[in-house]
Amino acid sequence: MKVIAVLERPPLVRQILTHLSLPTAAPSLRAPPDPPREWSYEPLFDLPAPRSEAGQTGDLPVPDPLLL
């Protein structure tokens, strides 16, 4: 494909779009906001606690003082 013409005058562009029954206004750039949702918190107590290599439980591993 090769560009053979460029239309730069807005009135001319509107006239062509109107003749082709196409919208002449630019669409909005944002979607309408979503309706608000109700949030709820349900704790998950049935998940097992993570275990480190040393067999300790907890979210974070305990640092080795000899490596610090």
N, C-alpha and C positions, 0 to 999 in steps of 0.2 A: 504494500500500500504506500501511496505517496500523497502528501498534502498538496492540494492544488489551489486552495483558496482558504482565507481566514476572514470571518465576519467579525468586525470589531465594534460596529455601531449598535448599541442596545435597541434603538427603535426598529431597525431593520430585522434584528434577530426576533424581537417580539412579533413583528408582522408575519414572518415566516412560520413561527410556531403557532400563531393564531390560525393561519391558513391551513396548517396541518392538524388542527384540533388538538394540539399538545399544550400542556400547562406552561404558562409564561412566567410564573413565580417560582423562585427557588424553593425546594423543600426545606423544612426546618431541620436544623442540624442535631437537635436533641430529641430523644424519645421522651414521651410524657413520663412523669415519675410513677413508680409502682405504688399501689395502695399500701398503706402501712400494715405490717404483719405483727401478729402477737407472738412474742418470743417466750419460750418456756425453758426451764432448766430441769433436766432429769439426770441425776447422777448415775453413773454406770459403776455399780459396786461389784458386778460379777466378773470384771476383767482382772486377770492375775497381775500382781505387782511385778515389774521388771526386776530381773536378778542380774547382778554383775558376775564376773568370772570368779570372784571370791565367795560367792553365795550370799552376798548382802542384798537386801531389798531396798528400794528407794528409786526415785526418779533419776538421780545423778550418781555417777560412780564416785567413790571416795578416792581422792588423789593419793598417790603413793608419796610419802614424805621423802623418800630417798631419791626420787626423780626430780624433786623441786630444786 
